[in-house]
């Protein structure tokens, strides 16, 4: 079974959330910036700022890809659009259920 790019994005987001993989944004904000504030060296502040900007760009890229896939599908065939949205929702539900069952067995 092949998944389209949007389905892969949804599966990846749900899987990492269910496995307890920490949110990189939250860890970065709480831990790394806290450490830098305790020892504010100019080079360290610069590096942390660049890394934080990189994380924001990556997050926006993920959201833009998903939005473009949805828009592309809607513009091609409005009827197909609802099938596409239904497929994304179904993919999300199935992934959630599978991850829940796997986590119960572990």
C-alpha positions in Angstrom: 0.0 0.0 0.0 1.4 3.4 -1.0 0.7 6.5 1.0 0.6 10.0 -0.5 2.6 12.8 1.0 -0.2 14.1 3.1 -0.9 10.7 4.6 2.8 10.3 5.4 2.8 13.6 7.2 -0.3 12.7 9.2 1.1 9.2 10.0 4.4 10.7 11.1 2.9 13.3 13.4 0.5 10.8 15.1 3.2 8.1 15.5 5.8 10.4 17.1 3.1 11.9 19.4 1.9 8.4 20.5 5.4 7.1 21.0 6.1 9.9 23.3 8.8 11.4 21.2 9.1 14.9 22.7 8.1 18.0 20.9 11.4 19.4 19.6 10.0 23.0 19.8 9.1 22.6 23.5 12.3 20.9 24.5 14.3 23.5 22.6 12.5 26.4 24.1 12.5 25.2 27.7 15.9 23.5 28.0 18.3 25.0 25.5 17.2 28.6 25.8 17.2 28.2 29.6 20.8 27.0 29.5 21.8 29.9 27.2 20.2 32.4 29.5 22.3 31.2 32.4 25.5 31.6 30.4 24.8 34.2 27.7 27.8 34.1 25.4 27.4 36.0 22.1 28.3 33.0 20.0 25.9 30.7 21.9 23.0 33.2 21.6 23.7 33.4 17.8 23.8 29.6 17.4 20.6 29.1 19.4 18.8 31.8 17.4 19.8 30.1 14.1 18.7 26.7 15.4 15.3 28.1 16.6 14.8 29.8 13.2 15.5 26.5 11.5 12.9 24.7 13.6 10.3 27.3 12.7 11.1 27.0 9.0 10.8 23.2 9.2 7.5 23.5 11.0 6.2 25.9 8.4 7.4 23.8 5.6 5.5 20.8 6.9 2.3 22.9 7.2 2.8 24.4 3.7 3.2 20.9 2.1 0.0 19.7 3.7 -1.9 22.8 2.7 -0.6 22.6 -0.9 -1.6 18.9 -1.2 -5.1 19.8 0.1 -5.4 22.8 -2.3 -4.1 20.8 -5.3 -6.7 18.1 -4.7 -9.5 20.6 -4.2 -8.6 22.5 -7.4 -8.5 19.4 -9.5 -11.8 17.9 -8.5 -14.0 19.3 -5.7 -15.7 15.9 -5.3 -12.3 14.1 -5.1 -11.4 16.7 -2.4 -13.9 15.2 0.1 -12.6 11.7 -0.6 -9.1 13.1 0.0 -10.1 14.7 3.3 -11.9 11.5 4.3 -8.8 9.5 3.5 -6.7 11.8 5.6 -9.1 11.5 8.6 -9.3 7.7 8.2 -5.5 7.5 8.0 -5.2 9.5 11.2 -7.8 7.4 13.0 -6.3 4.1 11.9 -2.8 5.2 12.8 -4.0 6.4 16.2 -5.8 3.0 16.9 -2.8 1.0 15.7 -0.4 3.0 17.9 -2.8 2.7 20.9 -3.0 -1.1 20.5 0.8 -1.3 20.1 1.4 0.8 23.2 -1.0 -1.3 25.2 1.0 -4.5 24.3 4.3 -3.0 25.2 
